[in-house]
Amino acid sequence: MPAVDLANQPGHLARRLQQAHHLLWNAMVSEEITSPQFAVLNALADEPGVDQRTVGERVGLDRSTIAEVVGRLDRRGLLDKVRDPRDGRRFLLRLTGDGARTHRKLAVRTARMNQVFLAPLSAAEQPVFLELLRRVADAAEGLRDPGDPAEPLVGRH
């Protein structure tokens, strides 16, 4: 069997794209706050007081990952985590003053980084590229078993 042409393999290209994003993020945005952590800060800037599960859904993080990210941001003093008075099992999240300042600073840096990241594409190609990525990402999320987020549906008999 001949070797697979990796230049035409979406998983290989997605990994390379993620590596490029990671390098740019660390160089242009932050070495301390990760992209998923920024996504949580951003969600809370948009919707303060939302519960942890909802934030995870908004930013595409599973339950264990959102718990870890929220814990790290809480320890850094960037968000407040309080029990929901109506449901003691839920935590409601809000940015602290430091969290809001950090979000504003990183939002500006993220916008600059995205310009660099998308620079190989023309102004007309950029929204098309983002829409195609969004469609593939949304479809990929649908490949998981709703009863068990860690269990993919594909390949089942």
Phi and psi in radians as a Rosetta constraint file:
Dihedral C 1 N 2 CA 2 C 2 CIRCULARHARMONIC -1.245 0.35
Dihedral N 2 CA 2 C 2 N 3 CIRCULARHARMONIC 2.772 0.35
Dihedral C 2 N 3 CA 3 C 3 CIRCULARHARMONIC -1.113 0.35
Dihedral N 3 CA 3 C 3 N 4 CIRCULARHARMONIC 2.573 0.35
Dihedral C 3 N 4 CA 4 C 4 CIRCULARHARMONIC -1.337 0.35
Dihedral N 4 CA 4 C 4 N 5 CIRCULARHARMONIC 2.395 0.35
Dihedral C 4 N 5 CA 5 C 5 CIRCULARHARMONIC -1.386 0.35
Dihedral N 5 CA 5 C 5 N 6 CIRCULARHARMONIC 1.734 0.35
Dihedral C 5 N 6 CA 6 C 6 CIRCULARHARMONIC -1.112 0.35
Dihedral N 6 CA 6 C 6 N 7 CIRCULARHARMONIC -0.421 0.35
Dihedral C 6 N 7 CA 7 C 7 CIRCULARHARMONIC -1.109 0.35
Dihedral N 7 CA 7 C 7 N 8 CIRCULARHARMONIC -0.272 0.35
Dihedral C 7 N 8 CA 8 C 8 CIRCULARHARMONIC -2.014 0.35
Dihedral N 8 CA 8 C 8 N 9 CIRCULARHARMONIC 0.316 0.35
Dihedral C 8 N 9 CA 9 C 9 CIRCULARHARMONIC -1.816 0.35
Dihedral N 9 CA 9 C 9 N 10 CIRCULARHARMONIC 2.036 0.35
Dihedral C 9 N 10 CA 10 C 10 CIRCULARHARMONIC -1.036 0.35
Dihedral N 10 CA 10 C 10 N 11 CIRCULARHARMONIC -0.659 0.35
Dihedral C 10 N 11 CA 11 C 11 CIRCULARHARMONIC -1.115 0.35
Dihedral N 11 CA 11 C 11 N 12 CIRCULARHARMONIC -0.734 0.35
Dihedral C 11 N 12 CA 12 C 12 CIRCULARHARMONIC -1.107 0.35
Dihedral N 12 CA 12 C 12 N 13 CIRCULARHARMONIC -0.781 0.35
Dihedral C 12 N 13 CA 13 C 13 CIRCULARHARMONIC -1.149 0.35
Dihedral N 13 CA 13 C 13 N 14 CIRCULARHARMONIC -0.676 0.35
Dihedral C 13 N 14 CA 14 C 14 CIRCULARHARMONIC -1.109 0.35
Dihedral N 14 CA 14 C 14 N 15 CIRCULARHARMONIC -0.705 0.35
Dihedral C 14 N 15 CA 15 C 15 CIRCULARHARMONIC -1.099 0.35
Dihedral N 15 CA 15 C 15 N 16 CIRCULARHARMONIC -0.772 0.35
Dihedral C 15 N 16 CA 16 C 16 CIRCULARHARMONIC -1.108 0.35
Dihedral N 16 CA 16 C 16 N 17 CIRCULARHARMONIC -0.689 0.35
Dihedral C 16 N 17 CA 17 C 17 CIRCULARHARMONIC -1.106 0.35
Dihedral N 17 CA 17 C 17 N 18 CIRCULARHARMONIC -0.750 0.35
Dihedral C 17 N 18 CA 18 C 18 CIRCULARHARMONIC -1.123 0.35
Dihedral N 18 CA 18 C 18 N 19 CIRCULARHARMONIC -0.701 0.35
Dihedral C 18 N 19 CA 19 C 19 CIRCULARHARMONIC -1.073 0.35
Dihedral N 19 CA 19 C 19 N 20 CIRCULARHARMONIC -0.768 0.35
Dihedral C 19 N 20 CA 20 C 20 CIRCULARHARMONIC -1.097 0.35
Dihedral N 20 CA 20 C 20 N 21 CIRCULARHARMONIC -0.755 0.35
Dihedral C 20 N 21 CA 21 C 21 CIRCULARHARMONIC -1.077 0.35
Dihedral N 21 CA 21 C 21 N 22 CIRCULARHARMONIC -0.783 0.35
Dihedral C 21 N 22 CA 22 C 22 CIRCULARHARMONIC -1.044 0.35
Dihedral N 22 CA 22 C 22 N 23 CIRCULARHARMONIC -0.787 0.35
Dihedral C 22 N 23 CA 23 C 23 CIRCULARHARMONIC -1.085 0.35
Dihedral N 23 CA 23 C 23 N 24 CIRCULARHARMONIC -0.807 0.35
Dihedral C 23 N 24 CA 24 C 24 CIRCULARHARMONIC -1.126 0.35
Dihedral N 24 CA 24 C 24 N 25 CIRCULARHARMONIC -0.724 0.35
Dihedral C 24 N 25 CA 25 C 25 CIRCULARHARMONIC -1.004 0.35
Dihedral N 25 CA 25 C 25 N 26 CIRCULARHARMONIC -0.882 0.35
Dihedral C 25 N 26 CA 26 C 26 CIRCULARHARMONIC -1.110 0.35
Dihedral N 26 CA 26 C 26 N 27 CIRCULARHARMONIC -0.626 0.35
Dihedral C 26 N 27 CA 27 C 27 CIRCULARHARMONIC -1.389 0.35
Dihedral N 27 CA 27 C 27 N 28 CIRCULARHARMONIC -0.624 0.35
Dihedral C 27 N 28 CA 28 C 28 CIRCULARHARMONIC -1.940 0.35
Dihedral N 28 CA 28 C 28 N 29 CIRCULARHARMONIC -0.376 0.35
Dihedral C 28 N 29 CA 29 C 29 CIRCULARHARMONIC -1.949 0.35
Dihedral N 29 CA 29 C 29 N 30 CIRCULARHARMONIC -1.137 0.35
Dihedral C 29 N 30 CA 30 C 30 CIRCULARHARMONIC -2.909 0.35
Dihedral N 30 CA 30 C 30 N 31 CIRCULARHARMONIC 2.442 0.35
Dihedral C 30 N 31 CA 31 C 31 CIRCULARHARMONIC -1.625 0.35
Dihedral N 31 CA 31 C 31 N 32 CIRCULARHARMONIC -0.245 0.35
Dihedral C 31 N 32 CA 32 C 32 CIRCULARHARMONIC -1.681 0.35
Dihedral N 32 CA 32 C 32 N 33 CIRCULARHARMONIC -0.732 0.35
Dihedral C 32 N 33 CA 33 C 33 CIRCULARHARMONIC -1.758 0.35
Dihedral N 33 CA 33 C 33 N 34 CIRCULARHARMONIC 2.147 0.35
Dihedral C 33 N 34 CA 34 C 34 CIRCULARHARMONIC -1.395 0.35
Dihedral N 34 CA 34 C 34 N 35 CIRCULARHARMONIC 2.896 0.35
Dihedral C 34 N 35 CA 35 C 35 CIRCULARHARMONIC -1.032 0.35
Dihedral N 35 CA 35 C 35 N 36 CIRCULARHARMONIC -0.783 0.35
Dihedral C 35 N 36 CA 36 C 36 CIRCULARHARMONIC -1.097 0.35
Dihedral N 36 CA 36 C 36 N 37 CIRCULARHARMONIC -0.616 0.35
Dihedral C 36 N 37 CA 37 C 37 CIRCULARHARMONIC -1.148 0.35
Dihedral N 37 CA 37 C 37 N 38 CIRCULARHARMONIC -0.720 0.35
Dihedral C 37 N 38 CA 38 C 38 CIRCULARHARMONIC -1.088 0.35
Dihedral N 38 CA 38 C 38 N 39 CIRCULARHARMONIC -0.685 0.35
Dihedral C 38 N 39 CA 39 C 39 CIRCULARHARMONIC -1.029 0.35
Dihedral N 39 CA 39 C 39 N 40 CIRCULARHARMONIC -0.688 0.35
Dihedral C 39 N 40 CA 40 C 40 CIRCULARHARMONIC -1.186 0.35
Dihedral N 40 CA 40 C 40 N 41 CIRCULARHARMONIC -0.789 0.35
Dihedral C 40 N 41 CA 41 C 41 CIRCULARHARMONIC -1.007 0.35
Dihedral N 41 CA 41 C 41 N 42 CIRCULARHARMONIC -0.745 0.35
Dihedral C 41 N 42 CA 42 C 42 CIRCULARHARMONIC -1.119 0.35
Dihedral N 42 CA 42 C 42 N 43 CIRCULARHARMONIC -0.750 0.35
Dihedral C 42 N 43 CA 43 C 43 CIRCULARHARMONIC -1.087 0.35
Dihedral N 43 CA 43 C 43 N 44 CIRCULARHARMONIC -0.696 0.35
Dihedral C 43 N 44 CA 44 C 44 CIRCULARHARMONIC -1.297 0.35
Dihedral N 44 CA 44 C 44 N 45 CIRCULARHARMONIC -0.499 0.35
Dihedral C 44 N 45 CA 45 C 45 CIRCULARHARMONIC -1.149 0.35
Dihedral N 45 CA 45 C 45 N 46 CIRCULARHARMONIC -0.590 0.35
Dihedral C 45 N 46 CA 46 C 46 CIRCULARHARMONIC -1.421 0.35
Dihedral N 46 CA 46 C 46 N 47 CIRCULARHARMONIC -0.582 0.35
Dihedral C 46 N 47 CA 47 C 47 CIRCULARHARMONIC -2.487 0.35
Dihedral N 47 CA 47 C 47 N 48 CIRCULARHARMONIC 1.302 0.35
Dihedral C 47 N 48 CA 48 C 48 CIRCULARHARMONIC -1.148 0.35
Dihedral N 48 CA 48 C 48 N 49 CIRCULARHARMONIC 2.566 0.35
Dihedral C 48 N 49 CA 49 C 49 CIRCULARHARMONIC 1.474 0.35
Dihedral N 49 CA 49 C 49 N 50 CIRCULARHARMONIC 0.168 0.35
Dihedral C 49 N 50 CA 50 C 50 CIRCULARHARMONIC -1.409 0.35
Dihedral N 50 CA 50 C 50 N 51 CIRCULARHARMONIC 2.744 0.35
Dihedral C 50 N 51 CA 51 C 51 CIRCULARHARMONIC -1.428 0.35
Dihedral N 51 CA 51 C 51 N 52 CIRCULARHARMONIC 2.828 0.35
Dihedral C 51 N 52 CA 52 C 52 CIRCULARHARMONIC -1.039 0.35
Dihedral N 52 CA 52 C 52 N 53 CIRCULARHARMONIC -0.752 0.35
Dihedral C 52 N 53 CA 53 C 53 CIRCULARHARMONIC -1.076 0.35
Dihedral N 53 CA 53 C 53 N 54 CIRCULARHARMONIC -0.758 0.35
Dihedral C 53 N 54 CA 54 C 54 CIRCULARHARMONIC -1.140 0.35
Dihedral N 54 CA 54 C 54 N 55 CIRCULARHARMONIC -0.723 0.35
Dihedral C 54 N 55 CA 55 C 55 CIRCULARHARMONIC -1.027 0.35
Dihedral N 55 CA 55 C 55 N 56 CIRCULARHARMONIC -0.793 0.35
Dihedral C 55 N 56 CA 56 C 56 CIRCULARHARMONIC -1.006 0.35
Dihedral N 56 CA 56 C 56 N 57 CIRCULARHARMONIC -0.754 0.35
Dihedral C 56 N 57 CA 57 C 57 CIRCULARHARMONIC -1.120 0.35
Dihedral N 57 CA 57 C 57 N 58 CIRCULARHARMONIC -0.733 0.35
Dihedral C 57 N 58 CA 58 C 58 CIRCULARHARMONIC -1.075 0.35
Dihedral N 58 CA 58 C 58 N 59 CIRCULARHARMONIC -0.624 0.35
Dihedral C 58 N 59 CA 59 C 59 CIRCULARHARMONIC -1.829 0.35
Dihedral N 59 CA 59 C 59 N 60 CIRCULARHARMONIC 0.047 0.35
Dihedral C 59 N 60 CA 60 C 60 CIRCULARHARMONIC 1.334 0.35
Dihedral N 60 CA 60 C 60 N 61 CIRCULARHARMONIC 0.614 0.35
Dihedral C 60 N 61 CA 61 C 61 CIRCULARHARMONIC -1.982 0.35
Dihedral N 61 CA 61 C 61 N 62 CIRCULARHARMONIC 2.409 0.35
Dihedral C 61 N 62 CA 62 C 62 CIRCULARHARMONIC -1.265 0.35
Dihedral N 62 CA 62 C 62 N 63 CIRCULARHARMONIC 2.989 0.35
Dihedral C 62 N 63 CA 63 C 63 CIRCULARHARMONIC -1.010 0.35
Dihedral N 63 CA 63 C 63 N 64 CIRCULARHARMONIC -0.769 0.35
Dihedral C 63 N 64 CA 64 C 64 CIRCULARHARMONIC -1.240 0.35
Dihedral N 64 CA 64 C 64 N 65 CIRCULARHARMONIC -0.642 0.35
Dihedral C 64 N 65 CA 65 C 65 CIRCULARHARMONIC -1.217 0.35
Dihedral N 65 CA 65 C 65 N 66 CIRCULARHARMONIC -0.743 0.35
Dihedral C 65 N 66 CA 66 C 66 CIRCULARHARMONIC -1.130 0.35
Dihedral N 66 CA 66 C 66 N 67 CIRCULARHARMONIC -0.630 0.35
Dihedral C 66 N 67 CA 67 C 67 CIRCULARHARMONIC -1.104 0.35
Dihedral N 67 CA 67 C 67 N 68 CIRCULARHARMONIC -0.730 0.35
Dihedral C 67 N 68 CA 68 C 68 CIRCULARHARMONIC -1.154 0.35
Dihedral N 68 CA 68 C 68 N 69 CIRCULARHARMONIC -0.799 0.35
Dihedral C 68 N 69 CA 69 C 69 CIRCULARHARMONIC -1.094 0.35
Dihedral N 69 CA 69 C 69 N 70 CIRCULARHARMONIC -0.805 0.35
Dihedral C 69 N 70 CA 70 C 70 CIRCULARHARMONIC -1.081 0.35
Dihedral N 70 CA 70 C 70 N 71 CIRCULARHARMONIC -0.726 0.35
Dihedral C 70 N 71 CA 71 C 71 CIRCULARHARMONIC -1.032 0.35
Dihedral N 71 CA 71 C 71 N 72 CIRCULARHARMONIC -0.751 0.35
Dihedral C 71 N 72 CA 72 C 72 CIRCULARHARMONIC -1.155 0.35
Dihedral N 72 CA 72 C 72 N 73 CIRCULARHARMONIC -0.768 0.35
Dihedral C 72 N 73 CA 73 C 73 CIRCULARHARMONIC -1.154 0.35
Dihedral N 73 CA 73 C 73 N 74 CIRCULARHARMONIC -0.632 0.35
Dihedral C 73 N 74 CA 74 C 74 CIRCULARHARMONIC -1.128 0.35
Dihedral N 74 CA 74 C 74 N 75 CIRCULARHARMONIC -0.812 0.35
Dihedral C 74 N 75 CA 75 C 75 CIRCULARHARMONIC -1.089 0.35
Dihedral N 75 CA 75 C 75 N 76 CIRCULARHARMONIC -0.538 0.35
Dihedral C 75 N 76 CA 76 C 76 CIRCULARHARMONIC -1.422 0.35
Dihedral N 76 CA 76 C 76 N 77 CIRCULARHARMONIC -0.089 0.35
Dihedral C 76 N 77 CA 77 C 77 CIRCULARHARMONIC 1.363 0.35
Dihedral N 77 CA 77 C 77 N 78 CIRCULARHARMONIC 0.387 0.35
Dihedral C 77 N 78 CA 78 C 78 CIRCULARHARMONIC -1.653 0.35
Dihedral N 78 CA 78 C 78 N 79 CIRCULARHARMONIC -0.260 0.35
Dihedral C 78 N 79 CA 79 C 79 CIRCULARHARMONIC -2.536 0.35
Dihedral N 79 CA 79 C 79 N 80 CIRCULARHARMONIC 2.711 0.35
Dihedral C 79 N 80 CA 80 C 80 CIRCULARHARMONIC -1.792 0.35
Dihedral N 80 CA 80 C 80 N 81 CIRCULARHARMONIC 2.405 0.35
Dihedral C 80 N 81 CA 81 C 81 CIRCULARHARMONIC -2.155 0.35
Dihedral N 81 CA 81 C 81 N 82 CIRCULARHARMONIC 1.970 0.35
Dihedral C 81 N 82 CA 82 C 82 CIRCULARHARMONIC -2.215 0.35
Dihedral N 82 CA 82 C 82 N 83 CIRCULARHARMONIC 2.602 0.35
Dihedral C 82 N 83 CA 83 C 83 CIRCULARHARMONIC -1.145 0.35
Dihedral N 83 CA 83 C 83 N 84 CIRCULARHARMONIC 2.423 0.35
Dihedral C 83 N 84 CA 84 C 84 CIRCULARHARMONIC -1.198 0.35
Dihedral N 84 CA 84 C 84 N 85 CIRCULARHARMONIC 2.120 0.35
Dihedral C 84 N 85 CA 85 C 85 CIRCULARHARMONIC -1.113 0.35
Dihedral N 85 CA 85 C 85 N 86 CIRCULARHARMONIC -0.394 0.35
Dihedral C 85 N 86 CA 86 C 86 CIRCULARHARMONIC -1.540 0.35
Dihedral N 86 CA 86 C 86 N 87 CIRCULARHARMONIC -0.353 0.35
Dihedral C 86 N 87 CA 87 C 87 CIRCULARHARMONIC -2.613 0.35
Dihedral N 87 CA 87 C 87 N 88 CIRCULARHARMONIC 1.741 0.35
Dihedral C 87 N 88 CA 88 C 88 CIRCULARHARMONIC -1.098 0.35
Dihedral N 88 CA 88 C 88 N 89 CIRCULARHARMONIC -0.186 0.35
Dihedral C 88 N 89 CA 89 C 89 CIRCULARHARMONIC -1.439 0.35
Dihedral N 89 CA 89 C 89 N 90 CIRCULARHARMONIC -0.302 0.35
Dihedral C 89 N 90 CA 90 C 90 CIRCULARHARMONIC -1.769 0.35
Dihedral N 90 CA 90 C 90 N 91 CIRCULARHARMONIC 2.598 0.35
Dihedral C 90 N 91 CA 91 C 91 CIRCULARHARMONIC -1.902 0.35
Dihedral N 91 CA 91 C 91 N 92 CIRCULARHARMONIC 2.356 0.35
Dihedral C 91 N 92 CA 92 C 92 CIRCULARHARMONIC -1.757 0.35
Dihedral N 92 CA 92 C 92 N 93 CIRCULARHARMONIC 2.458 0.35
Dihedral C 92 N 93 CA 93 C 93 CIRCULARHARMONIC -2.111 0.35
Dihedral N 93 CA 93 C 93 N 94 CIRCULARHARMONIC 2.454 0.35
Dihedral C 93 N 94 CA 94 C 94 CIRCULARHARMONIC -2.493 0.35
Dihedral N 94 CA 94 C 94 N 95 CIRCULARHARMONIC 2.587 0.35
Dihedral C 94 N 95 CA 95 C 95 CIRCULARHARMONIC -1.241 0.35
Dihedral N 95 CA 95 C 95 N 96 CIRCULARHARMONIC 2.486 0.35
Dihedral C 95 N 96 CA 96 C 96 CIRCULARHARMONIC -1.413 0.35
Dihedral N 96 CA 96 C 96 N 97 CIRCULARHARMONIC 3.093 0.35
Dihedral C 96 N 97 CA 97 C 97 CIRCULARHARMONIC -1.027 0.35
Dihedral N 97 CA 97 C 97 N 98 CIRCULARHARMONIC -0.775 0.35
Dihedral C 97 N 98 CA 98 C 98 CIRCULARHARMONIC -1.094 0.35
Dihedral N 98 CA 98 C 98 N 99 CIRCULARHARMONIC -0.670 0.35
Dihedral C 98 N 99 CA 99 C 99 CIRCULARHARMONIC -1.114 0.35
Dihedral N 99 CA 99 C 99 N 100 CIRCULARHARMONIC -0.736 0.35
Dihedral C 99 N 100 CA 100 C 100 CIRCULARHARMONIC -1.146 0.35
Dihedral N 100 CA 100 C 100 N 101 CIRCULARHARMONIC -0.738 0.35
Dihedral C 100 N 101 CA 101 C 101 CIRCULARHARMONIC -1.123 0.35
Dihedral N 101 CA 101 C 101 N 102 CIRCULARHARMONIC -0.753 0.35
Dihedral C 101 N 102 CA 102 C 102 CIRCULARHARMONIC -1.085 0.35
Dihedral N 102 CA 102 C 102 N 103 CIRCULARHARMONIC -0.762 0.35
Dihedral C 102 N 103 CA 103 C 103 CIRCULARHARMONIC -1.043 0.35
Dihedral N 103 CA 103 C 103 N 104 CIRCULARHARMONIC -0.835 0.35
Dihedral C 103 N 104 CA 104 C 104 CIRCULARHARMONIC -1.040 0.35
Dihedral N 104 CA 104 C 104 N 105 CIRCULARHARMONIC -0.783 0.35
Dihedral C 104 N 105 CA 105 C 105 CIRCULARHARMONIC -1.104 0.35
Dihedral N 105 CA 105 C 105 N 106 CIRCULARHARMONIC -0.816 0.35
Dihedral C 105 N 106 CA 106 C 106 CIRCULARHARMONIC -1.262 0.35
Dihedral N 106 CA 106 C 106 N 107 CIRCULARHARMONIC -0.495 0.35
Dihedral C 106 N 107 CA 107 C 107 CIRCULARHARMONIC -1.102 0.35
Dihedral N 107 CA 107 C 107 N 108 CIRCULARHARMONIC -0.706 0.35
Dihedral C 107 N 108 CA 108 C 108 CIRCULARHARMONIC -1.143 0.35
Dihedral N 108 CA 108 C 108 N 109 CIRCULARHARMONIC -0.802 0.35
Dihedral C 108 N 109 CA 109 C 109 CIRCULARHARMONIC -1.115 0.35
Dihedral N 109 CA 109 C 109 N 110 CIRCULARHARMONIC -0.673 0.35
Dihedral C 109 N 110 CA 110 C 110 CIRCULARHARMONIC -1.109 0.35
Dihedral N 110 CA 110 C 110 N 111 CIRCULARHARMONIC -0.726 0.35
Dihedral C 110 N 111 CA 111 C 111 CIRCULARHARMONIC -1.053 0.35
Dihedral N 111 CA 111 C 111 N 112 CIRCULARHARMONIC -0.747 0.35
Dihedral C 111 N 112 CA 112 C 112 CIRCULARHARMONIC -1.125 0.35
Dihedral N 112 CA 112 C 112 N 113 CIRCULARHARMONIC -0.766 0.35
Dihedral C 112 N 113 CA 113 C 113 CIRCULARHARMONIC -1.073 0.35
Dihedral N 113 CA 113 C 113 N 114 CIRCULARHARMONIC -0.719 0.35
Dihedral C 113 N 114 CA 114 C 114 CIRCULARHARMONIC -1.110 0.35
Dihedral N 114 CA 114 C 114 N 115 CIRCULARHARMONIC -0.605 0.35
Dihedral C 114 N 115 CA 115 C 115 CIRCULARHARMONIC -1.073 0.35
Dihedral N 115 CA 115 C 115 N 116 CIRCULARHARMONIC -0.773 0.35
Dihedral C 115 N 116 CA 116 C 116 CIRCULARHARMONIC -1.157 0.35
Dihedral N 116 CA 116 C 116 N 117 CIRCULARHARMONIC -0.776 0.35
Dihedral C 116 N 117 CA 117 C 117 CIRCULARHARMONIC -1.051 0.35
Dihedral N 117 CA 117 C 117 N 118 CIRCULARHARMONIC -0.705 0.35
Dihedral C 117 N 118 CA 118 C 118 CIRCULARHARMONIC -1.638 0.35
Dihedral N 118 CA 118 C 118 N 119 CIRCULARHARMONIC 0.031 0.35
Dihedral C 118 N 119 CA 119 C 119 CIRCULARHARMONIC -0.982 0.35
Dihedral N 119 CA 119 C 119 N 120 CIRCULARHARMONIC -0.543 0.35
Dihedral C 119 N 120 CA 120 C 120 CIRCULARHARMONIC -1.140 0.35
Dihedral N 120 CA 120 C 120 N 121 CIRCULARHARMONIC -0.239 0.35
Dihedral C 120 N 121 CA 121 C 121 CIRCULARHARMONIC -1.779 0.35
Dihedral N 121 CA 121 C 121 N 122 CIRCULARHARMONIC 2.608 0.35
Dihedral C 121 N 122 CA 122 C 122 CIRCULARHARMONIC -1.239 0.35
Dihedral N 122 CA 122 C 122 N 123 CIRCULARHARMONIC 2.905 0.35
Dihedral C 122 N 123 CA 123 C 123 CIRCULARHARMONIC -1.041 0.35
Dihedral N 123 CA 123 C 123 N 124 CIRCULARHARMONIC -0.591 0.35
Dihedral C 123 N 124 CA 124 C 124 CIRCULARHARMONIC -1.306 0.35
Dihedral N 124 CA 124 C 124 N 125 CIRCULARHARMONIC -0.572 0.35
Dihedral C 124 N 125 CA 125 C 125 CIRCULARHARMONIC -1.315 0.35
Dihedral N 125 CA 125 C 125 N 126 CIRCULARHARMONIC -0.534 0.35
Dihedral C 125 N 126 CA 126 C 126 CIRCULARHARMONIC -1.005 0.35
Dihedral N 126 CA 126 C 126 N 127 CIRCULARHARMONIC -0.891 0.35
Dihedral C 126 N 127 CA 127 C 127 CIRCULARHARMONIC -1.155 0.35
Dihedral N 127 CA 127 C 127 N 128 CIRCULARHARMONIC -0.535 0.35
Dihedral C 127 N 128 CA 128 C 128 CIRCULARHARMONIC -1.158 0.35
Dihedral N 128 CA 128 C 128 N 129 CIRCULARHARMONIC -0.804 0.35
Dihedral C 128 N 129 CA 129 C 129 CIRCULARHARMONIC -1.017 0.35
Dihedral N 129 CA 129 C 129 N 130 CIRCULARHARMONIC -0.824 0.35
Dihedral C 129 N 130 CA 130 C 130 CIRCULARHARMONIC -1.114 0.35
Dihedral N 130 CA 130 C 130 N 131 CIRCULARHARMONIC -0.688 0.35
Dihedral C 130 N 131 CA 131 C 131 CIRCULARHARMONIC -1.137 0.35
Dihedral N 131 CA 131 C 131 N 132 CIRCULARHARMONIC -0.719 0.35
Dihedral C 131 N 132 CA 132 C 132 CIRCULARHARMONIC -1.141 0.35
Dihedral N 132 CA 132 C 132 N 133 CIRCULARHARMONIC -0.755 0.35
Dihedral C 132 N 133 CA 133 C 133 CIRCULARHARMONIC -1.045 0.35
Dihedral N 133 CA 133 C 133 N 134 CIRCULARHARMONIC -0.775 0.35
Dihedral C 133 N 134 CA 134 C 134 CIRCULARHARMONIC -1.057 0.35
Dihedral N 134 CA 134 C 134 N 135 CIRCULARHARMONIC -0.745 0.35
Dihedral C 134 N 135 CA 135 C 135 CIRCULARHARMONIC -1.121 0.35
Dihedral N 135 CA 135 C 135 N 136 CIRCULARHARMONIC -0.761 0.35
Dihedral C 135 N 136 CA 136 C 136 CIRCULARHARMONIC -1.168 0.35
Dihedral N 136 CA 136 C 136 N 137 CIRCULARHARMONIC -0.760 0.35
Dihedral C 136 N 137 CA 137 C 137 CIRCULARHARMONIC -1.104 0.35
Dihedral N 137 CA 137 C 137 N 138 CIRCULARHARMONIC -0.763 0.35
Dihedral C 137 N 138 CA 138 C 138 CIRCULARHARMONIC -1.094 0.35
Dihedral N 138 CA 138 C 138 N 139 CIRCULARHARMONIC -0.738 0.35
Dihedral C 138 N 139 CA 139 C 139 CIRCULARHARMONIC -1.142 0.35
Dihedral N 139 CA 139 C 139 N 140 CIRCULARHARMONIC -0.686 0.35
Dihedral C 139 N 140 CA 140 C 140 CIRCULARHARMONIC -1.110 0.35
Dihedral N 140 CA 140 C 140 N 141 CIRCULARHARMONIC -0.662 0.35
Dihedral C 140 N 141 CA 141 C 141 CIRCULARHARMONIC -1.100 0.35
Dihedral N 141 CA 141 C 141 N 142 CIRCULARHARMONIC -0.527 0.35
Dihedral C 141 N 142 CA 142 C 142 CIRCULARHARMONIC -1.304 0.35
Dihedral N 142 CA 142 C 142 N 143 CIRCULARHARMONIC -0.125 0.35
Dihedral C 142 N 143 CA 143 C 143 CIRCULARHARMONIC -1.452 0.35
Dihedral N 143 CA 143 C 143 N 144 CIRCULARHARMONIC -0.038 0.35
Dihedral C 143 N 144 CA 144 C 144 CIRCULARHARMONIC -1.628 0.35
Dihedral N 144 CA 144 C 144 N 145 CIRCULARHARMONIC 2.578 0.35
Dihedral C 144 N 145 CA 145 C 145 CIRCULARHARMONIC -1.259 0.35
Dihedral N 145 CA 145 C 145 N 146 CIRCULARHARMONIC 2.109 0.35
Dihedral C 145 N 146 CA 146 C 146 CIRCULARHARMONIC -1.068 0.35
Dihedral N 146 CA 146 C 146 N 147 CIRCULARHARMONIC -0.419 0.35
Dihedral C 146 N 147 CA 147 C 147 CIRCULARHARMONIC -1.344 0.35
Dihedral N 147 CA 147 C 147 N 148 CIRCULARHARMONIC -0.429 0.35
Dihedral C 147 N 148 CA 148 C 148 CIRCULARHARMONIC -2.530 0.35
Dihedral N 148 CA 148 C 148 N 149 CIRCULARHARMONIC 1.705 0.35
Dihedral C 148 N 149 CA 149 C 149 CIRCULARHARMONIC -1.025 0.35
Dihedral N 149 CA 149 C 149 N 150 CIRCULARHARMONIC -0.307 0.35
Dihedral C 149 N 150 CA 150 C 150 CIRCULARHARMONIC -1.564 0.35
Dihedral N 150 CA 150 C 150 N 151 CIRCULARHARMONIC -0.119 0.35
Dihedral C 150 N 151 CA 151 C 151 CIRCULARHARMONIC -1.813 0.35
Dihedral N 151 CA 151 C 151 N 152 CIRCULARHARMONIC 1.945 0.35
Dihedral C 151 N 152 CA 152 C 152 CIRCULARHARMONIC -1.242 0.35
Dihedral N 152 CA 152 C 152 N 153 CIRCULARHARMONIC 2.598 0.35
Dihedral C 152 N 153 CA 153 C 153 CIRCULARHARMONIC -1.409 0.35
Dihedral N 153 CA 153 C 153 N 154 CIRCULARHARMONIC -0.546 0.35
Dihedral C 153 N 154 CA 154 C 154 CIRCULARHARMONIC -1.154 0.35
Dihedral N 154 CA 154 C 154 N 155 CIRCULARHARMONIC 2.562 0.35
Dihedral C 154 N 155 CA 155 C 155 CIRCULARHARMONIC 1.491 0.35
Dihedral N 155 CA 155 C 155 N 156 CIRCULARHARMONIC -0.012 0.35
Dihedral C 155 N 156 CA 156 C 156 CIRCULARHARMONIC -1.420 0.35
Dihedral N 156 CA 156 C 156 N 157 CIRCULARHARMONIC 2.665 0.35
